[in-house]
Amino acid sequence: MTKTVTVFGATGTAGAACVDELIRQQTFDVRVLVRKGGQQEKASSGVVRGEYEKQRLYDRWRAGGVGILTADVTDHAELIPALRGTDYLVSCVPYSATESQYPLIWAAREAGVERFVPSEFGYIYEWEQFWPTDTAHRRMARQKAFIRRVIELAGLDYTIIPAGLWPEYYMVEPVVVPGDGTRKYAWSTGTDVGRIIPHVLAHPASRNAVCPVAATAYCSWNDLLAVREGLLGRKVERVYLDVDQLRASYAQTPEGPGQTLLGIAVAGAESPEGMPLWANWNGAFLPGFRGTPLDELFPRVIEPFVAATLAAMTAAGA
């Protein structure tokens, strides 16, 4: 019997790519859970899709056989009937909306949902919550680890998909590189995160499992920047900071997106190299999956993202 997957946070970068891949994959029946009009929506980049653009997505998805469900996503009375018939509920909310998953978990339990996939598409937060430096990102890691306990308490299965660093967020120059730039990291652009989710879910080894992936690439900062320099035809301005320098920079940076990104850099610098299973799950279980090639990713995704970020920083007077 075909399983039904419902995606929440579907109009974000990862969410939209997830729905598109579910349609292409044709393994699951697909639904999208939409907030009732007027409810607050957040985005990691600070940019939320406009209503016209969202409607175009909904229309395209409907044409692909996707069911669109609308509910007050803070109200269990509306969420429970909306989620009935869902087997797997995938949350693609941004890190700034982590708390929005609590009512989903309770409603999923009441609606008979089998598995919940929380929004954990970064580091392995179960480990990061214990790293030495208490940054804003580590506090978020503690909340995400707590959410997993709530999922277990609700009696739901889970699939956790850590995906490492999203490269588009780290390429504003001067690029801050942890250490000497030679350590390998898992890199997963937002689109590739969304694309890999259906493939992980379809694999039987993903039930009640942590599945760390490198959806785009597994390489060092220096390797990544070398590709970018080859495409740009110039040197990419960068600054190398060791762990102590990163901690000091974090402490001096005002609260906001910049501090959050530095907190992630601190966590990466404090993590042991070659974490157990880090980025190996897709290599072992999904050898046919291919992330977006870097020579396509930079001009099509990363450089436009960097340009938009710089424009926003200029407008904000940063």
N, C-alpha and C positions, 0 to 999 in steps of 0.2 A: 504494500500500500504506500502511495506517495506521501511523503511528509510535507507539511506546510511550514514555511519559514515566514515570519513577520519581521520586518525591519523597522526600527524606530530611529529617528535622526537620519532619515533617508535622503534629505536634500543637501547634506554636507558632502564634502569631497569623498570620504570613504564610504558613506552610506549610499550615495548615488552610484558609485562604481560597484558596490555590492549588489544592488538591485539589478543593474545592467548585466552583471555576470551571472546572477541567478537566472535571469531570463535566457541568456545565451546558453547556459549550462543545461537547462531543461531537465534537472534532476528533482527539483522541488516545485510544489505549488507556492506561489509568492504573494505576499500581502505587504502593504506599507501602512504603518500606523502614523497618522498625521495629527498634530496638535489642533485643537479647536481654535478658530480665528481669534486673534488678540492675545494669545498666551505667549509669554516671554520665550524667546529663542536665543541661544548663544552660539558663537562660533569661535574656534581656536584662533583663527586669523582676525577676528573682529568684524568680518564681512559676512552678512547673512544674505542668502539669495532673495531677490525681490519676488513679490507674489506672482507677477506675470511669468517669471522664469520657472518658479515652482509649478505653476499650473501647466506649463508646457511639459515639464517632467511627468506630472501625473497623467496627462493625456497620452504621452508616449508610452508610459508604463501600462496604462489601461489597454492600449492597443496591443500590448504584448501579453495580455492575459492577467495582469496584476490586479488584485483587489485593493482598493484604497479605503482605509478605515479612518474615520474622524472621531476623536473623543477628547474630553477634558483629561489630559494626561496626568493631572494631579488628583483626580477623583476616582476612587476605586469603583464606585457604582457605575461609572461609564466605562472604565477600563476592562472590567471583568467580562461583560458581554462582547466587547470589541475583540478580546483575545481568545474567546472560545473557538476551538477548531485549530488553534496554532499549536504546532509541535515544538518548533524551535523559535525562540524570540531573540533577535540580535539587536543589541543596543550600539548605535554608532554616535552617541552624543559626544561632544567635545569635553576635554578635561575640565573646562570651566562649568560644566553642567553635570558633573559626576553625581550630585545629590538627587538629580531627577530620576535616577534608577530605582530608588527605594519603593515608590508606589507601584512601579512596574513589576517588581519582584513579588509583592503581595498579591497583586491582581493576577499574575501568571500562575501562582499557586492555586488561587481560587478558580481560575478558568481551566485548570487541567493541563497547563503547558508542561511539556516534558523537560525541555532544556533551555537554560538562559545563557546567553553569550554577552557578558558585560563589556563595556568599553574599556579595554586594557591593552590598547594597541601601541604601547611604548616599551618601557623596560619591564622586567619581571618585578612587579611591585611587591610581591610577597617577600622578596629579598631586600629590595631597596628601602623598605620601611625601617630596616635596621642599620642602614649605612651611617657612618660617623657624624656627618654634618646635617643638622636639622634645617633644611631649606623648605621653601613653600612647596616645592615639588615632592619632597619626602613626606610632608604632611598630606598631600594628595595621595601619595602611595599608601599611606596608612589607611586612608578612607577607602581606597580601592580594595585593599586587602580585607578590610572589614566588610565591604559589600560581598566579597566571596563567602565570608562566614554567614552572612544573611541569606545568600542563595542556598547554602547547605542547610541552614536552619529551616528554610521553607520546604526542604525536601526535593528541590529541583536538581537535575543534572546540570553540569556546566561545561563550557569549553573556554579556556583562556588562551588568547592569541597575542602574546607579546611580539612586537615587530621592530623594536629598536628605535633608531633615530629617523625622523622624517626629514630628509635632506633639504627640502625647500625652505625650512625654517632657519637654516644655519649658514646660508650663503651670502648674507649681507656683509660687505667688506668694511673694515678688516674682519676676515673670518677668524673666529676664536677657536683655536685648535688645542684640545687637551694633550698635555705631554709633548712628545716629539712627533706625534702624528703617525707613528708606525703601527700602533695597535689596530687590530681589525675590529670593526663594529658591524652590527646588523643595520642595514639601511632599508627603509621601506617608505616610498612616497605614498601620500594619502590614497591615490588612485590604486596603487598596487595592494595596499592594505585591504581596500574594499574588494578587489578582484580575488584575493586569495581566500577570503572568508568562506565562500561557498564550497571551495575545494577542501578546506580543512573540515568543515561540517560534514561533508559527504564521506569522509574517511572514518571507519569504525574505531580507529585508535584515538579519535578526538573526544570521545565521551569521558567526562570527568577527568580531563587531562589538561595540562599546561603544554601548549604547542608553540614554542618560540620559533619565529620565522624570520628570514631575511627576504622579504617579498621582492625587493629590488636588487640588492647586491650585498655581499659580505666582503668588505674591503677596508683598508685603512683610510684615514682622513687624507693622507698624502696621495694615495692612489686616486681617491675621488676628485681631489683638486687638480691632479695632473690631467685627468680627462677634461675637466672644465677649462683649464688653461689651453689645452689643445684646440678646443672648440672656439674659445674666445680669441685665440691668437695673441695672448698676452699673459703676464704674470698676474695671479690673483693675490691681492693684498691679504696678508694673514698675520696673526700674532700667536705665538706658542706660549701657553701658560701651564705651569705645573699645578699640582693639586693645591698647594698653599696659595699660589697666585689666583687660582680660580675662586677659592674660598674668600680671599680678600676682595676680589672684584665683585663677588655676589653680595658681600656685606655692604659694599659702597654703592650698590645700584638701587635706585628707588623701586618700590613695589610696582609691579606691572609685568607686561609680557617679556621685556628684556631680562628682568630678574628671574622670571620663571625659566627662560631658556638657559640662563647661567646655572640655575639650580639643577637642570637636567645635565648640563656639562659637568658639574661637580659630582653628581651621582655616577656618571659614566667614568670619570677619572678615579673614583673611589672603588669601583667594582673590579673584581678579579678578572684578569684577562682570560678569555676562553671559558666563561661561565659554563657549567654543565648544561649540555644540550643547547647552548645559546646559538640560535640561528640554524641549528641542524635539523629541525623537525621537518621542514619542507624538503630538504635534501634527502632525508631518509624515506619519507612517506609520500611526497609529491614530486618525484623526479621529473615529471612532465610539465610542471608549472614553470613558466618563464616570466620574470619581471620585465618591466619596460627597460630596454637597453639605455645605458647612460647617454649615448650620443643622440638619442631621441629625447630623453628625459630633460636634459638641460635646456635646449632651445624651446621645447614645447611646454614645459611645466615650470622648471626652476627659475629660469631667467625672467619670465613674465611675473612670477610670484615675487621675486626679489624687487623688480621694478615697482610693483604695486605696493610692496612694503615700504620702499624708500619714499614713494609719493605720499603714503599715509603718514610717515614720520615727518616729512617736510610740512605737511598740512597741520600736524599737531605741534610743530615748532620744536621737534626733537633734534 
